[in-house]
Amino acid sequence: MNSNIYQRIEIYCEKHKLFQKGDGVIVGLSGGADSVFLLYALTILRETWNLRLHAVHINHGIRGREALRDQEYSVALAKRLGVPCEVYQADIPDMVKREHLSEEEAGRRYRYHCFEQCRKEKACTSIAVAHHQEDQAETVLFQMLRGSSLRGLGGMRPKRGNIVRPLLEVSRQEIERELARIQISYCQDSTNQQDIYARNILRHHVIPYLQEKIQPAATAHIAECAAHLQGVMDYMEEQAEKAYCQIVRKTEEGLAFSGNAFTALHPALQRELAVKIIEELAGKRKDITKAHIQAVCRLAQGGTGKKLSLPYAVQAEKSYDMVLFFRKDGQQDFGFQGLEKAIPVVCGQPYRLMGVQGRPVTVIFEKKERKNLLENELKNYCTKCFDYDRMVTMPILRRPAQGDYLWLDSSGKRKKLSRLFIDEKIPANQRRETIVLAEGSHILWVPLLDRCSAYYYVTGKTQEIMCASPVPQDIQEQEIRKKGGRYERGHT
């Protein structure tokens, strides 16, 4: 076995914390070389993290017999490697007409929608996709040519939300060489050879020219540059967060800052802060362009009375020294709207909450001794268990509030609840309507996201546990929904 490539992937996964012990992982399997190698590599490495692997193949309904060939091959390969495989089918050309999308964008949307649906059904943690070094180089060049910001030039992240990319530091040549060595075949997609997409032109013409005429290691160097820029952006976001806490304040209408305090910041920090504020009110970053950011910076330097329209009904105006931001429709993403007070948790009392995908669920909280709890109860994904020993006070049920956060892992790495909502693409109205379980600003559980804070995970040292269990009728409904599904699909 060529252990070197698998050791590199393992080190990369550990470095970027892509997996944890016992994770369930959805693996995108197209049948092409990249995804075939990804699935094989994860079967080699799954003992390291005790991973549960589930392959997902998408038949886009575009390439006829060739697509059916890829589907049959993917199902057979997954079976050979001992990995369950789900097949999803769609009519992407029809989706293109209905939603006025490009074929590439429609396929991408449907693909990730299916991945996420399967992730939730299988109670998995992450979705692994097979982007590699050349894909990263193509992304960076594409973003550069379209005039992207520094954030875009950083390319694809090793981890973004539930999506993980274990192969970003592996080249296509290494993948094909290893597949040949272990004698695993793969499918060829005929559309990848056509120069109908911008990425294919970069792949077939621009990058080979750079490698031949300028630098043989061009793709590796571009990918390394992207990794450096990601580090720079991480630092910039930290500084923007500090600046936000220092100069931005919440108002009854939205957010505001002093124009003088804003213009005293470095121009690069001004731009990051402008993005952060618009995103906070809009609930998403997409469609916030360079022109919008520049307009906010000019507004901060301009005279009183100036106004500005931004994406997603966000408005900004200058009033003397203050720059005010608000939603024109009055919809903002701040806590306690429509809720008079927080609700202290009482064990044994049922509570109706908004669960995964916005579906209501009734839960009952109970305190139990660890010694009286069966192991399969702890592993039951319907029941949430928390380390009661780590709680200073009895938690409460309330609306999300500014400053809420969760622990992502046992090392204490935090993430803002607002950022989790954005990463999961939760609409603003759902955020306002959801209820979270909280101890101060520390969120124990977000039922809407099916997400718990790692700080309250049950460990071998835990003596007392607080459980949140769905009532039997809700468990029944969840099982019915699981079996019913919402896509046309085959299961092997």
RADA-V395728 format. One record per residue. N is the residue number from 1. RES is the residue in three letters. SS is DSSP state (~ for helix, > for strand, _ for the rest). OMEGA is omega in whole degrees, 0 to 359 (999 if undefined). NEAR is the number of other ideal C-beta (glycine too) atoms within 8 Angstrom. Layout:
BEGIN
n: [N/N]
res: [RES/RES]
ss: [SS/SS]
omega: [OMEGA/OMEGA]
near: [NEAR/NEAR]
END
This chain:
BEGIN
n: [1/2/3/4/5/6/7/8/9/10/11/12/13/14/15/16/17/18/19/20/21/22/23/24/25/26/27/28/29/30/31/32/33/34/35/36/37/38/39/40/41/42/43/44/45/46/47/48/49/50/51/52/53/54/55/56/57/58/59/60/61/62/63/64/65/66/67/68/69/70/71/72/73/74/75/76/77/78/79/80/81/82/83/84/85/86/87/88/89/90/91/92/93/94/95/96/97/98/99/100/101/102/103/104/105/106/107/108/109/110/111/112/113/114/115/116/117/118/119/120/121/122/123/124/125/126/127/128/129/130/131/132/133/134/135/136/137/138/139/140/141/142/143/144/145/146/147/148/149/150/151/152/153/154/155/156/157/158/159/160/161/162/163/164/165/166/167/168/169/170/171/172/173/174/175/176/177/178/179/180/181/182/183/184/185/186/187/188/189/190/191/192/193/194/195/196/197/198/199/200/201/202/203/204/205/206/207/208/209/210/211/212/213/214/215/216/217/218/219/220/221/222/223/224/225/226/227/228/229/230/231/232/233/234/235/236/237/238/239/240/241/242/243/244/245/246/247/248/249/250/251/252/253/254/255/256/257/258/259/260/261/262/263/264/265/266/267/268/269/270/271/272/273/274/275/276/277/278/279/280/281/282/283/284/285/286/287/288/289/290/291/292/293/294/295/296/297/298/299/300/301/302/303/304/305/306/307/308/309/310/311/312/313/314/315/316/317/318/319/320/321/322/323/324/325/326/327/328/329/330/331/332/333/334/335/336/337/338/339/340/341/342/343/344/345/346/347/348/349/350/351/352/353/354/355/356/357/358/359/360/361/362/363/364/365/366/367/368/369/370/371/372/373/374/375/376/377/378/379/380/381/382/383/384/385/386/387/388/389/390/391/392/393/394/395/396/397/398/399/400/401/402/403/404/405/406/407/408/409/410/411/412/413/414/415/416/417/418/419/420/421/422/423/424/425/426/427/428/429/430/431/432/433/434/435/436/437/438/439/440/441/442/443/444/445/446/447/448/449/450/451/452/453/454/455/456/457/458/459/460/461/462/463/464/465/466/467/468/469/470/471/472/473/474/475/476/477/478/479/480/481/482/483/484/485/486/487/488/489/490/491/492]
res: [MET/ASN/SER/ASN/ILE/TYR/GLN/ARG/ILE/GLU/ILE/TYR/CYS/GLU/LYS/HIS/LYS/LEU/PHE/GLN/LYS/GLY/ASP/GLY/VAL/ILE/VAL/GLY/LEU/SER/GLY/GLY/ALA/ASP/SER/VAL/PHE/LEU/LEU/TYR/ALA/LEU/THR/ILE/LEU/ARG/GLU/THR/TRP/ASN/LEU/ARG/LEU/HIS/ALA/VAL/HIS/ILE/ASN/HIS/GLY/ILE/ARG/GLY/ARG/GLU/ALA/LEU/ARG/ASP/GLN/GLU/TYR/SER/VAL/ALA/LEU/ALA/LYS/ARG/LEU/GLY/VAL/PRO/CYS/GLU/VAL/TYR/GLN/ALA/ASP/ILE/PRO/ASP/MET/VAL/LYS/ARG/GLU/HIS/LEU/SER/GLU/GLU/GLU/ALA/GLY/ARG/ARG/TYR/ARG/TYR/HIS/CYS/PHE/GLU/GLN/CYS/ARG/LYS/GLU/LYS/ALA/CYS/THR/SER/ILE/ALA/VAL/ALA/HIS/HIS/GLN/GLU/ASP/GLN/ALA/GLU/THR/VAL/LEU/PHE/GLN/MET/LEU/ARG/GLY/SER/SER/LEU/ARG/GLY/LEU/GLY/GLY/MET/ARG/PRO/LYS/ARG/GLY/ASN/ILE/VAL/ARG/PRO/LEU/LEU/GLU/VAL/SER/ARG/GLN/GLU/ILE/GLU/ARG/GLU/LEU/ALA/ARG/ILE/GLN/ILE/SER/TYR/CYS/GLN/ASP/SER/THR/ASN/GLN/GLN/ASP/ILE/TYR/ALA/ARG/ASN/ILE/LEU/ARG/HIS/HIS/VAL/ILE/PRO/TYR/LEU/GLN/GLU/LYS/ILE/GLN/PRO/ALA/ALA/THR/ALA/HIS/ILE/ALA/GLU/CYS/ALA/ALA/HIS/LEU/GLN/GLY/VAL/MET/ASP/TYR/MET/GLU/GLU/GLN/ALA/GLU/LYS/ALA/TYR/CYS/GLN/ILE/VAL/ARG/LYS/THR/GLU/GLU/GLY/LEU/ALA/PHE/SER/GLY/ASN/ALA/PHE/THR/ALA/LEU/HIS/PRO/ALA/LEU/GLN/ARG/GLU/LEU/ALA/VAL/LYS/ILE/ILE/GLU/GLU/LEU/ALA/GLY/LYS/ARG/LYS/ASP/ILE/THR/LYS/ALA/HIS/ILE/GLN/ALA/VAL/CYS/ARG/LEU/ALA/GLN/GLY/GLY/THR/GLY/LYS/LYS/LEU/SER/LEU/PRO/TYR/ALA/VAL/GLN/ALA/GLU/LYS/SER/TYR/ASP/MET/VAL/LEU/PHE/PHE/ARG/LYS/ASP/GLY/GLN/GLN/ASP/PHE/GLY/PHE/GLN/GLY/LEU/GLU/LYS/ALA/ILE/PRO/VAL/VAL/CYS/GLY/GLN/PRO/TYR/ARG/LEU/MET/GLY/VAL/GLN/GLY/ARG/PRO/VAL/THR/VAL/ILE/PHE/GLU/LYS/LYS/GLU/ARG/LYS/ASN/LEU/LEU/GLU/ASN/GLU/LEU/LYS/ASN/TYR/CYS/THR/LYS/CYS/PHE/ASP/TYR/ASP/ARG/MET/VAL/THR/MET/PRO/ILE/LEU/ARG/ARG/PRO/ALA/GLN/GLY/ASP/TYR/LEU/TRP/LEU/ASP/SER/SER/GLY/LYS/ARG/LYS/LYS/LEU/SER/ARG/LEU/PHE/ILE/ASP/GLU/LYS/ILE/PRO/ALA/ASN/GLN/ARG/ARG/GLU/THR/ILE/VAL/LEU/ALA/GLU/GLY/SER/HIS/ILE/LEU/TRP/VAL/PRO/LEU/LEU/ASP/ARG/CYS/SER/ALA/TYR/TYR/TYR/VAL/THR/GLY/LYS/THR/GLN/GLU/ILE/MET/CYS/ALA/SER/PRO/VAL/PRO/GLN/ASP/ILE/GLN/GLU/GLN/GLU/ILE/ARG/LYS/LYS/GLY/GLY/ARG/TYR/GLU/ARG/GLY/HIS/THR]
ss: [_/_/~/~/~/~/~/~/~/~/~/~/~/~/~/_/_/_/_/_/_/_/_/>/>/>/>/>/_/_/_/_/~/~/~/~/~/~/~/~/~/~/~/~/~/~/~/~/~/_/_/>/>/>/>/>/>/>/>/_/_/_/_/_/~/~/~/~/~/~/~/~/~/~/~/~/~/~/~/~/_/_/_/>/>/>/>/>/>/_/_/~/~/~/~/~/~/~/~/_/_/_/~/~/~/~/~/~/~/~/~/~/~/~/~/~/~/~/~/~/~/_/_/_/_/>/>/>/_/_/_/_/~/~/~/~/~/~/~/~/~/~/~/~/~/_/_/_/_/~/~/~/~/_/_/_/_/_/>/>/_/_/>/>/_/_/_/_/_/_/_/~/~/~/~/~/~/~/~/~/~/~/_/_/_/_/_/_/_/~/~/~/~/_/_/_/_/~/~/~/~/~/~/~/~/~/~/~/~/~/~/~/~/_/_/_/_/~/~/~/~/~/~/~/~/~/~/~/~/~/~/~/~/~/~/~/~/~/~/~/~/~/~/~/~/~/~/>/>/>/_/_/_/>/>/>/>/>/~/~/~/~/~/_/_/_/~/~/~/~/~/~/~/~/~/~/~/~/~/~/~/~/_/_/_/_/_/_/_/~/~/~/~/~/~/~/~/~/~/~/~/_/_/_/_/_/>/>/>/_/_/_/_/>/>/>/>/>/>/_/_/>/>/>/>/>/>/_/_/_/_/_/_/_/_/_/_/_/_/_/_/_/>/>/_/_/_/_/_/>/>/>/>/>/_/~/~/~/_/>/>/>/>/>/>/>/>/>/>/~/~/~/_/_/~/~/~/~/~/_/_/_/_/>/>/>/>/~/~/~/_/_/_/_/_/>/>/>/_/_/_/_/_/_/>/>/>/_/_/_/_/_/_/>/>/>/~/~/~/~/~/~/~/_/_/_/_/~/~/~/~/~/~/_/_/>/>/>/>/_/_/>/>/>/>/>/_/_/_/_/>/>/_/~/~/~/_/_/_/_/_/_/_/>/>/>/>/>/>/>/_/~/~/~/~/~/~/~/~/~/~/~/~/~/_/_/_/_/>/>/>/_]
omega: [175/187/185/183/179/175/178/179/179/179/179/179/179/181/184/176/181/182/171/181/175/180/168/186/170/182/177/185/180/187/176/185/186/183/176/179/179/181/180/181/180/174/177/187/189/178/180/182/183/185/168/184/174/178/176/177/180/172/186/179/184/192/173/183/179/179/178/176/180/180/181/179/182/179/181/180/180/179/180/181/177/182/176/183/174/177/177/181/179/174/183/177/177/178/177/181/184/188/176/179/170/180/180/181/179/178/180/180/181/181/183/175/178/178/183/178/180/178/181/180/183/181/180/183/189/179/181/177/195/177/183/188/180/176/179/179/178/180/181/179/180/180/179/183/180/175/184/175/178/180/180/180/176/176/183/178/174/180/177/186/179/184/176/183/184/188/186/179/179/182/178/180/178/180/182/179/181/177/177/182/182/175/172/181/178/183/176/177/184/181/179/180/183/180/180/177/180/181/180/178/177/185/187/187/187/183/176/178/178/181/184/189/187/186/180/181/185/184/179/181/178/179/177/178/179/180/178/180/176/176/178/181/176/179/180/180/175/180/178/178/178/179/178/181/184/189/182/177/179/174/177/183/184/182/180/172/176/178/180/179/180/183/175/179/174/181/179/179/175/182/180/180/178/178/183/182/179/180/181/181/183/182/179/181/183/178/171/188/176/180/179/182/179/180/177/179/177/180/180/181/186/182/181/179/180/181/185/175/183/182/174/175/175/179/175/177/180/177/187/181/187/172/186/177/180/175/182/180/177/181/179/188/181/191/172/177/179/179/185/181/176/183/176/180/175/182/180/181/181/178/178/184/173/183/183/181/175/180/180/177/178/180/175/179/178/172/182/172/180/184/180/184/179/183/181/174/179/184/180/186/179/181/178/181/183/178/183/180/184/182/177/178/176/182/181/172/183/174/174/179/178/180/178/180/173/168/178/180/186/179/179/177/185/171/179/177/180/179/177/178/181/180/181/179/178/180/184/182/177/179/183/184/185/176/177/174/190/168/190/178/180/182/177/190/173/183/181/181/186/186/178/177/181/180/185/178/176/180/178/180/183/178/181/184/170/183/172/186/174/176/186/181/180/177/178/180/179/180/179/180/180/184/183/180/179/178/170/185/175/182/177/999]
near: [5/7/6/6/11/12/8/10/13/10/8/13/13/7/6/8/9/11/11/8/5/8/12/14/16/15/15/14/15/13/14/13/10/14/14/14/15/16/16/12/13/14/11/8/13/10/5/6/11/7/12/9/13/15/14/15/16/14/12/11/9/10/10/6/6/9/12/9/10/16/12/8/11/15/12/8/13/15/10/6/9/5/12/8/14/11/15/14/10/12/6/13/9/7/12/12/7/6/7/5/9/6/10/7/8/13/12/8/9/14/11/10/8/12/13/10/10/14/14/11/8/10/6/14/9/15/15/14/11/13/10/13/14/11/11/16/14/12/11/15/12/11/11/9/6/7/5/8/7/9/7/9/12/13/13/11/8/10/11/6/6/8/10/14/13/13/15/14/7/11/10/10/6/9/14/9/8/11/14/7/7/8/5/9/4/11/9/6/10/8/8/8/6/8/7/5/8/6/8/12/10/12/10/8/9/9/14/8/9/10/12/7/5/7/7/5/7/12/13/9/9/12/15/8/9/16/9/8/12/11/8/10/11/8/8/12/9/8/10/12/9/8/12/11/6/7/9/12/7/7/9/2/6/11/13/10/14/9/12/7/10/13/9/5/10/5/7/7/12/13/11/12/15/12/11/11/14/15/12/9/15/12/12/9/7/4/6/12/6/7/6/12/12/8/10/15/12/8/13/13/7/7/5/6/7/9/8/10/5/13/8/10/7/14/12/12/11/16/8/5/5/10/15/13/12/13/12/7/5/6/9/11/11/8/9/8/8/6/8/2/4/8/8/7/11/6/8/6/7/7/12/6/12/12/11/9/5/7/8/7/12/12/13/11/13/9/9/10/8/10/4/5/12/5/6/6/10/9/6/7/5/7/10/8/10/15/11/10/8/7/12/3/5/6/11/11/13/13/12/12/10/7/6/15/11/16/12/7/9/7/4/7/7/8/9/9/13/11/8/13/13/12/8/8/6/11/7/9/7/11/12/11/7/14/10/15/13/14/9/4/8/12/14/12/12/14/15/11/10/8/7/11/10/10/10/10/8/9/6/3/5/11/6/10/14/14/14/11/10/11/10/6/7/11/10/8/8/11/8/8/8/8/6/6/7/4/9/5/9/5/5/8]
END
